Amino acid sequence: MFYLHGKLQYFLYPAPVDMRKSFYTLSGIVSSVMKRNVQDGEVFIFVNRNLTIMKVLHLEHGGLVIYHKRLENGVFKLPTFNENIVSQPISWQELMTIVSNVKPITKRLKKRRKNI
């Protein structure tokens, strides 16, 4: 069941994360780098370097849950933040804006060379 809502606190991790990481490693980032506690019921958002994959880590009634969103086209448009911080608090509305406002990628076609 989807348990995220506007009354929870959300924290965006500003550095890119390897999306092969799962519960234990993401929890380690939360506790050691972000200096927060996963057990407090807060929600932690991680994105990859290309801004095409997002993982949301949250403690629910049965244990830790990861919501995973992968974009086939476009990239997530993150809010601007200070690069010296270890976690950026964001609101539920900002998270929904990030998820729904996917910025399309424009691919440039390479010019074909003529064979002479």
VENTA-V657403 format. One record per backbone hydrogen bond with DSSP energy under -1.0 kcal/mol. CO is the residue of the C=O (numbers start at 1). NH is the residue of the N-H. If there is no record, write none. Layout:
co	nh
CO	NH
CO	NH
This chain:
co	nh
5	8
9	43
10	90
11	45
12	88
18	21
22	26
23	27
24	28
25	29
26	30
27	31
28	32
29	33
29	34
30	36
37	40
38	41
43	11
44	57
45	13
46	55
47	17
48	51
51	76
52	71
53	48
54	69
55	46
56	67
57	44
58	65
63	60
65	58
67	56
69	54
75	103
82	85
88	12
91	95
92	96
93	97
94	98
95	99
96	100
97	101
100	102
103	75
